[in-house]
Amino acid sequence: MPEVSKERTGWRDEGISKRHRRWGWNCPALDLDFLLLEYDHGRAAALVEYKNEHAETQYSTHPSYQALIDLGNRAEIPVFAVRYSDDWSTWRVTPLNDLAEKWVPVQANMTEMEWVVTLYRIRGTKVPADLFTDKDVEL
């Protein structure tokens, strides 16, 4: 049987991480960097896994991402992987399931405003006119 992956960073709750690894290879779990459940009025709208641009490359075919996609499909909500730049100027948005592709058909580089507008549209709500002072994006 393959060895369970070791804790790499040491900054998470290392105790539960080590304990869970003792449970073995056939009891996998996923420690996501920054998973957000986007919602509106108590109703789930989307799952978004955010990662900094310098984070290790992830692949949607990995079992951990397949589990996240499965969760979104079962909940009937879009699932996205989003990488953001250090200066917040670029947001690379990758749709991970068919529901996400309705909003972002293919991987796209967006400005922060474009991504926020997309999140509002997914919720079916109007973007407040005063949210951004920059008028590069039609609200």
N, C-alpha and C positions, 0 to 999 in steps of 0.2 A: 504494500500500500504506500502511495506517495506521502511524503512528509507534509504536514500542514504548514502554510506560509507563516513566517515569523513576523512579529510586530516590527514595522520598519521605522516609524518616526519617534515613538516614545512619548509623544505629546498628547495622545488620546488617553482615555481611561484605560491604562495599560492593564489594570487588574482584571477587568471583565474580558478584555481582549485575550489575555493569556489563558484565563479560565475557559473561555469558549473554545480556544484552540485545543485544549485538552480533551474536548468531547469528540474529536476525531475528524477525519477526512470526509466522512459521509454525513456530516452535520454542518454544511457550509452556511455562512452568514456573510453579509455585506456591510462594511463600515463605510458609508458614503461620506464624501468630503463635505458637501453642503447641499443636501436634498431639501427642496422646498415644495410644499404642497400649496400651490396657488389656489385660493378659494374666494368665494363671494357669498355673503349672507349665509354662511354655514354650509355651502355646497362646493364640493371639490371641482376645480376648474382645470388644473393641469399639474403634472409632476415635472419639476425641473431640477436636474443635477448640475449645479454650478461648479466650475473649476477655473482656477487661475490659468492664464496662458502658459505658465511655466510648469504646470502639473504634468505628470507622466501621461502619455497618450493612452486613451481608452478606446476600446473597440466594441461596437454594438453587438458583435457576435459572442463576446465573452459571457459566460453563464451568469455573472452578476448583473450585467446589463439586460440579459434576456429575462431575468427574474423581475427587474424593474419594469421592463416593457410588458411582461405578463400582468403585473399589478395594474398598470395603466389600462391595459386592454380589458381586464376584468372589471375595472371601475368605469370603463368607457370614457376615459379622459385622455387628452394628448400627453405624450411624454417627450421631453426635450433634453438634450445635453447642450449646455451653454458654457463656452469658454470666454472669459472676459479679460481684457488687457489691463495691465497695471494702472494705466492712466484713465481707464473707463471709456476710452474712445472707440473700442471695437468689441463687439459681442458676436462671436461665431456661434450661430444657432443651428443645431442639428436635430431635425425631427427623427424620433426613434420609433414611432408607430404610425399607422395609417391616419389616425385621428390628428396627430401633429402635422402630418403632411397636408391636411386641409388648410392649415394656417401658414405653414412655411413649407412649400412643396419640395424644396431641396435645401441642402446646407447653404446658409447665407451669412455673410458678414453684415452686421447691422450697427448703426449707432445706438447709443443707449436709448435715445428717444424712440427710435424705430422699434426696439425690443419692448419698451414700456407700452407703446401704442398697441403692439401685438397682444400683450398681456391683457390690456383693457378690452380689446376686441374679443378675445377668447371668452372673457367674462360677460360679454354682451353689454358692457357699460361704456359710457362716454368719458373720454379723457377730459379732466378739468382744464379749462382754457388757460389757467394760470400755472399749470404744472411746470411748464418749461418756458423760459423767457426767449429761448432761441427758436425761431420760427422755421428752421430747416425741414421740419416734418409737419405735414398737414395733420392737425388733430381732428 
